[in-house]
Amino acid sequence: MTAPGNDSEDWFAYFEERAAIREFEGGFDRAEAERLALEETIAAIGPRPGTIH
């Protein structure tokens, strides 16, 4: 998968996909899946547009 554009909708879609993979294929509970997905998304494409990190 290539990194999406840097707009909020693309960012959130990437994050949601990564969280779902972690939850359903990785066996993590949703909170942990989202935490991991957040780290992965920020590493891949940067912080969510419109936020300051």
Protein Blocks (a to p, Z undefined) as FASTA:
>chain_A
ZZddddfklmmmmmmmmmmmmmmmnopafklmmmmmmmmmmmmnopaehiaZZ
